[in-house]
Amino acid sequence: MEKKEEIYEGKAKKVYATDDPGLYIVSYKDDATAFNGEKRGTIADKGVVNNIMSDIIFALLEESGVPTHFVKQLSDRETLVKAVKIFPLEVIIRNVAAGSFSKRYGVEEGTALLQSTLEFSLKEDALGDPLINEDHVLALGIATKEELAKVSAYAHKVNEILKAFFLEKGLKLIDFKIEFGKTSDGVIILADEISPDTCRLWDVETNEKMDKDRFRRDLGNVEETYQAVLARVQNTK
């Protein structure tokens, strides 16, 4: 598979074309951002952790019936994926109050929610990724009602699979952000990544934060924590 020109660079990844129009190569960076790009830094080997962890989880989700963009891992930092057109939506599932949810609704961080909660944000840093509802999505032509229903169903299924998976690794899945896209033939699949950048993960015993909040909130031990999460995810005992 020949790696060709760069077609996109985001905050955490670069995407390259290949000699197959249906396949891209994703390359993970060590750059770290928070607060819609207002805070910037570098986390050593973050790209390696996020690439390997995402590939493990995407393979698990594929086995569990959730279609994803994952094809195969090429190296520690690069993965071959299906080409998709991403919906400009951040799809967020929350199991426990934390972060912006706690601030927005005045709920103490760590409060278990009575049900898992689905949120949509418009994927636009310049606007602060504002929350939008289903009517907004339909009115703006971002997705159809049927497409949104499929995205929502997949998101809830991903949540149930990941909650159980992470619990086996001694981690509580507090919340996470995922993205979906459409292939050239119109199939909706899970894309982007699933990593400490996109999930809030707390240690089951201590409630220690094991995710990007260590960078956001200057908690220290950022690199060590990312490596510790990957080690747990790779542990197949």
N, C-alpha and C positions, 0 to 999 in steps of 0.2 A: 504494500500500500504506500503510494508516494505522497508525501506531505508537500502541499503546494502553498499558495499565497495565504497570508493572514486575512481573514474576512471579518473578524470582530475581536475587540479587546474590551473586557469588562474589568471590574474592580478586582476580581479574583482569578480570572481565567482568560486565556486567549483561544480563539477557535480558528482552525485552518481548514481550507478546502483540501480535497484529495483528488486522485484521478478517477474517483467514482462520485458522481454528483449526489448520490444518496447517502454518502458517508462523510463525516467530518472528523478531525482530530482535535480533541480538547487538551490544552496544556494548562496545568494548574500553577499559579504564581504564589510567592510567599508574601505578597503585599496584603496588608490588613487595613480595613476601613471600618468606621462605625459612624452612626448618626448621619446616614445618607452622604457619606464621604467627607464629613467635616473633620473627623479624626482619622489620621493616617499613620501607618507604621509598617513594620515588617515583623513577621513571626517566622523564625528559622524553621525550614522544612515543613511549613504549613501546607504547601502545595502537595508534598509527598503524602502527608497524613490524609488530606482531604480527598486526593485522588484514590488512594488505596481503599480508604473507608467507604467512599461512595460506590466504588466498584463492587465491594463485598455486599453492600446493602442493596444495590440495584439487582445483583444476581439473586439475592434472597427474595426480593419483591417479584422478579420475573417468575421464579419457581412457585410463588404464591398467587399468581394470576394477575399481577399488575404489569401492564406493558410499559417498558422503559426504553430510553434511547441507547442503553448500554449494548455494545457489541463485544469488545474485548479490551483488556488492559494491554497497552503497548510498552510501558515503562513505569517507573515509579511516579512520574509526573504526567504521563500522557495516556489517553484512552481514546479508542476508536468508538464513535457513536453514530447513530442514525441522524441524518440531517432533518431538522424540524424547524418550523416557524413558531417561535415562542409566543404564547398569549401574553400581552403586557399586564399580567396579573401576578401578584404574590399571593399564594394560597396558604393561609396560616391556620394551623390547628392548635388549640390550647387545651391542655388538660388541668393545669394548675396556674393560678394567677401569678404573673411575673411581668417585669419590664413595662412596656407601654400600656398593657392591659391594666396593671395595678395602678399606674398613674392616672389613666383615663377615667377609671371607674372608682377610684378610692378604695380598692380592695387590697388588703395586706398581702405582700408577696409571700408565696408559699401556701396560700389558701387553695385547697382542692375545689375545683369547680364541680357543680352538681351534674354537669354533662360536658362532654367534649364540645368545644365551640369552634365553629368555622368562620374565618374572616377572609375578606378579599381586600387587597390594597392595589391601587393603580401603580404599576411599576414605572415610576418616574421620579428620580432623585430631585429634580428641579422643583417639584411640587411637594417634596417630603413624603412620597409614597402614601398619599391619602387613602383612608379607608373608603371603600365604595360598597354599595349593596348590589343585589342581583338586578334590580331595576336599572341602576346606573350602567351596569355591564351591558344589558340589553339595549338601553337607549343610546349608548356610545358605539354600539356595533362591535364590541370587543369579542363577543362570543354569542352563539344562539342559546336559546333556552335548553335545548337538548345537549349541546356541548357543555354548558355550565352544570347540568345535572350529572353528566358523566364525570366531569372534573371533581365535583363534590363527592360523588360516590367513591371514586378512586382515593381521594384525600382521606376520607374516613377509614377506608380499608387499609391504607398505608399506616394510619395511626394505630390501628389495632395490631397490625403485624409488628410495628416498631416498638410499641409499648412492651409487648411480650419479649421481643428480642433483646432490648436494652435491659429489661429487668433481669434476665438471665446473666447479664454482664455486671450486675450490681449498680445499674444506673436507672434513674427515674426520668422518663421523657416528659418534660414540663411543657414544652411547646416546640413547634418547628415551622419552617417556611419551605414550601416546595413550588416548583414551576412546571407547567405543562406546555406541550407544543403539538403541532399537527405535522404529520409527514406529508409528502407530496401527494399521496393518495387519500389524504383526509383523515387518517387514523390519529386519534388523540393518545399521546403517550407521556409518561413522566420523564422530565429532562432535568437539566441543571445538576445539582449535587445534593447529597445528604451527609452532613459533616458537623464538627463542632462549630463551624461558621454559621450553620443554618438551623441547628437544633439547640435548645436549652436542655442540658443533661446535668442532673444532680446526683451525687453519690447517695445510694439508698440508705446507708448507715449514718452518714455525717451531714448530708445536705450540702456538701462542698460543691461549688459550681465548677463544672468540668466542661466548659465551653467558651465561646467568644466573649462572654461577660467578663472573663478575666482580663481581656484586653480593653473592653469598653470601660470598665470600672477601675482600671489600674490595680487589680488584685494581686498581680505578680504571678510567677511560675507559669507563664502562658505556654511557652514551648513544651515544658515538662508535662503540663496537663494535656495538651494535644497528643503527645506521644503516649501518655497513659491511657487515654481513651482509645487510641488505635490498638494498643496492646490488649485491651479488654475485648474489643470487637474481633480481633484476630484469634482470641483464645477460644478454642473449640472444645474444651473439656466439658 
